[in-house]
């Protein structure tokens, strides 16, 4: 039933165990590398999310400021038109012969 002597079977079994352990170690190294890569990616994603939130907040503040500037520009424009109309009216009255 046994083709090999008992010592050779032990050596063959030990070699198979060594090969299996070597394969396991290789798989663990690969897995460890992927876990580290995943950790770096998760860290990068967290940083990007924080930056996005910061930019969204800044955008909100800038939008509020832009609306205020638009209102101010409209008011300045309205006052300029009013002043030009007054100047025109005064000039027209001065041009009329008395």
Backbone bond lengths (Angstrom), bond angles and torsions (degrees), N, CA, C in turn:
res aa  C-N    CA-C-N  psi(-1)  N-CA   C-N-CA  omega(-1)  CA-C   N-CA-C  phi
1 X - - - 1.433 - - 1.528 111.06 -
2 X 1.285 117.39 -37.28 1.458 120.97 178.24 1.519 109.34 -98.77
3 X 1.352 114.82 126.17 1.454 119.24 178.34 1.516 111.13 -88.10
4 X 1.322 117.19 -28.41 1.463 121.73 -176.70 1.524 109.46 -106.43
5 X 1.313 115.61 149.79 1.467 118.06 173.58 1.525 110.03 -66.66
6 X 1.304 114.93 161.13 1.467 121.04 -175.32 1.520 112.45 -57.92
7 X 1.292 120.21 -38.85 1.467 124.14 179.90 1.510 111.66 -64.81
8 X 1.330 116.55 -39.50 1.463 119.82 179.39 1.528 110.96 -68.88
9 X 1.321 116.06 -35.87 1.470 119.20 177.16 1.526 110.58 -63.71
10 X 1.319 115.13 -39.34 1.459 120.04 178.61 1.525 109.73 -63.59
11 X 1.336 116.66 -46.04 1.465 121.20 -179.79 1.531 109.86 -61.96
12 X 1.329 117.57 -44.26 1.463 121.70 179.35 1.528 110.42 -63.01
13 X 1.327 116.69 -42.00 1.465 120.77 178.48 1.523 110.32 -65.04
14 X 1.328 116.66 -41.40 1.465 121.02 179.11 1.529 110.01 -63.14
15 X 1.328 117.00 -39.38 1.465 120.60 178.18 1.533 110.93 -64.79
16 X 1.318 115.51 -40.95 1.469 118.60 178.19 1.531 110.88 -64.29
17 X 1.328 115.34 -40.04 1.469 119.47 177.70 1.526 109.56 -63.50
18 X 1.341 117.09 -44.09 1.466 121.18 178.90 1.531 110.93 -60.93
19 X 1.329 116.60 -42.89 1.465 120.50 178.39 1.530 110.94 -63.72
20 X 1.326 115.38 -41.52 1.466 119.45 178.85 1.524 110.59 -64.34
21 X 1.350 116.56 -42.51 1.469 120.61 178.86 1.529 110.72 -65.48
22 X 1.316 115.93 -40.11 1.461 120.11 178.38 1.530 110.22 -62.43
23 X 1.318 116.70 -43.85 1.464 120.55 177.03 1.514 111.75 -63.15
24 X 1.335 116.19 -40.15 1.461 121.04 178.50 1.524 110.55 -64.05
25 X 1.344 117.22 -44.48 1.461 120.84 178.60 1.529 110.78 -61.38
26 X 1.317 115.82 -41.89 1.464 120.01 178.24 1.530 110.65 -62.29
27 X 1.317 116.28 -43.58 1.466 120.61 178.36 1.521 111.12 -63.60
28 X 1.335 116.58 -39.93 1.465 120.29 179.39 1.525 111.10 -66.21
29 X 1.342 117.58 -40.34 1.468 120.37 177.38 1.531 110.18 -61.95
30 X 1.315 115.27 -43.73 1.464 119.89 179.01 1.529 110.78 -62.81
31 X 1.325 116.12 -44.94 1.462 121.16 179.28 1.523 110.66 -63.21
32 X 1.328 116.32 -41.61 1.460 120.89 179.15 1.528 110.05 -61.18
33 X 1.326 116.65 -42.64 1.464 120.29 177.61 1.513 111.66 -62.26
34 X 1.319 116.76 -41.67 1.467 119.82 179.05 1.524 111.19 -67.23
35 X 1.333 116.86 -37.45 1.473 120.27 178.37 1.526 109.53 -64.33
36 X 1.339 117.07 -42.18 1.468 119.64 177.91 1.522 110.64 -63.63
37 X 1.331 116.32 -41.97 1.470 119.85 177.63 1.523 110.27 -61.32
38 X 1.319 116.53 -43.26 1.458 120.85 178.95 1.525 110.53 -62.50
39 X 1.327 117.00 -40.65 1.464 120.39 178.76 1.526 110.55 -62.73
40 X 1.340 116.44 -42.22 1.465 119.56 178.12 1.526 110.53 -64.10
41 X 1.313 116.08 -41.49 1.470 120.03 179.34 1.526 110.20 -63.49
42 X 1.335 116.80 -44.35 1.470 119.99 178.79 1.517 110.74 -61.51
43 X 1.332 116.63 -40.35 1.461 120.63 177.98 1.526 110.61 -64.05
44 X 1.327 116.30 -43.91 1.467 120.33 178.41 1.527 111.11 -62.70
45 X 1.312 117.26 -41.39 1.471 121.30 179.04 1.528 110.02 -63.08
46 X 1.335 116.62 -41.96 1.468 119.77 178.96 1.531 110.29 -62.39
47 X 1.341 116.63 -41.97 1.467 119.93 178.35 1.524 110.81 -63.56
48 X 1.322 116.17 -42.79 1.468 120.44 179.93 1.525 110.40 -63.73
49 X 1.332 117.06 -40.85 1.471 120.16 178.63 1.522 111.02 -63.82
50 X 1.344 116.85 -40.32 1.463 120.10 177.95 1.531 110.16 -64.79
51 X 1.330 116.29 -43.03 1.461 120.61 179.36 1.528 110.73 -63.96
52 X 1.334 116.76 -39.85 1.464 120.87 178.41 1.526 110.41 -62.19
53 X 1.331 116.12 -43.79 1.467 119.83 179.25 1.529 110.70 -63.05
54 X 1.327 115.98 -41.02 1.465 120.57 178.78 1.529 110.23 -63.49
55 X 1.329 116.27 -45.27 1.465 120.23 179.80 1.525 111.51 -65.00
56 X 1.327 116.79 -38.05 1.466 120.21 177.83 1.527 110.39 -62.91
57 X 1.324 115.88 -41.06 1.462 120.35 178.47 1.529 110.56 -64.74
58 X 1.337 115.85 -44.85 1.463 119.86 178.82 1.529 110.82 -63.13
59 X 1.314 116.66 -39.82 1.463 120.62 178.44 1.525 110.62 -61.85
60 X 1.322 116.51 -41.06 1.459 120.12 177.81 1.517 111.23 -61.20
61 X 1.330 116.52 -44.36 1.464 120.68 179.90 1.526 110.76 -65.05
62 X 1.321 116.81 -41.54 1.463 120.68 179.69 1.528 110.33 -66.32
63 X 1.315 117.00 -37.66 1.472 120.32 178.40 1.523 110.77 -63.14
64 X 1.319 116.64 -42.54 1.471 120.61 178.11 1.525 109.49 -61.76
65 X 1.333 116.30 -44.67 1.471 120.27 -179.93 1.530 110.73 -63.91
66 X 1.331 116.52 -40.89 1.470 120.22 179.45 1.525 110.76 -62.01
67 X 1.332 117.28 -39.91 1.470 120.19 178.08 1.528 110.65 -63.77
68 X 1.335 116.22 -41.06 1.466 119.60 178.47 1.523 110.53 -63.59
69 X 1.337 116.13 -41.77 1.466 119.72 178.98 1.525 111.06 -64.77
70 X 1.322 116.90 -39.68 1.469 120.31 177.32 1.526 110.86 -61.65
71 X 1.321 116.18 -43.53 1.472 119.37 178.48 1.523 110.41 -63.17
72 X 1.336 115.45 -42.55 1.467 119.36 178.68 1.521 111.63 -63.33
73 X 1.333 116.78 -42.09 1.469 120.80 178.84 1.522 110.48 -63.61
74 X 1.312 117.17 -39.10 1.473 120.57 178.00 1.519 110.69 -63.59
75 X 1.317 116.21 -41.94 1.467 120.46 179.79 1.526 110.28 -65.66
76 X 1.325 117.59 -42.59 1.470 121.28 178.18 1.528 109.67 -61.98
77 X 1.323 116.42 -43.91 1.466 120.81 179.14 1.527 110.84 -60.77
78 X 1.318 116.28 -44.53 1.463 120.98 179.36 1.527 110.39 -60.79
79 X 1.322 117.00 -44.13 1.466 120.56 -179.48 1.529 111.46 -66.73
80 X 1.338 116.62 -37.82 1.465 119.60 178.04 1.527 111.10 -63.63
81 X 1.317 116.49 -43.72 1.469 120.47 178.20 1.522 109.74 -61.27
82 X 1.312 116.63 -43.31 1.466 120.84 179.58 1.527 110.43 -62.75
83 X 1.332 116.60 -43.92 1.468 120.14 179.88 1.522 110.83 -65.12
84 X 1.331 117.69 -40.90 1.468 120.50 178.62 1.524 110.94 -63.52
85 X 1.321 116.74 -38.87 1.468 120.15 178.50 1.522 110.97 -65.42
86 X 1.327 116.35 -38.93 1.468 119.50 178.10 1.521 110.82 -65.50
87 X 1.349 116.17 -43.88 1.468 119.74 179.20 1.525 109.72 -62.19
88 X 1.310 116.91 -44.23 1.465 121.62 178.97 1.527 110.49 -59.59
89 X 1.324 115.86 -43.57 1.465 120.68 179.99 1.524 110.63 -62.79
90 X 1.323 116.93 -43.41 1.468 120.92 179.61 1.519 109.83 -64.05
91 X 1.343 116.70 -44.37 1.468 120.04 179.92 1.526 111.30 -63.47
92 X 1.312 117.31 -39.21 1.469 121.06 178.81 1.525 111.02 -64.50
93 X 1.335 116.53 -38.69 1.465 119.79 179.59 1.526 110.72 -68.78
94 X 1.327 117.51 -34.99 1.463 120.47 179.89 1.520 110.87 -71.81
95 X 1.335 117.02 -28.58 1.456 120.63 -179.05 1.530 112.13 -77.08
96 X 1.321 117.82 -22.31 1.466 121.20 -179.51 1.528 109.31 -69.39
97 X 1.328 116.32 133.36 1.472 118.05 176.84 1.533 110.11 -72.62
98 X 1.276 114.47 139.93 1.460 118.56 -179.55 1.494 112.24 -89.56
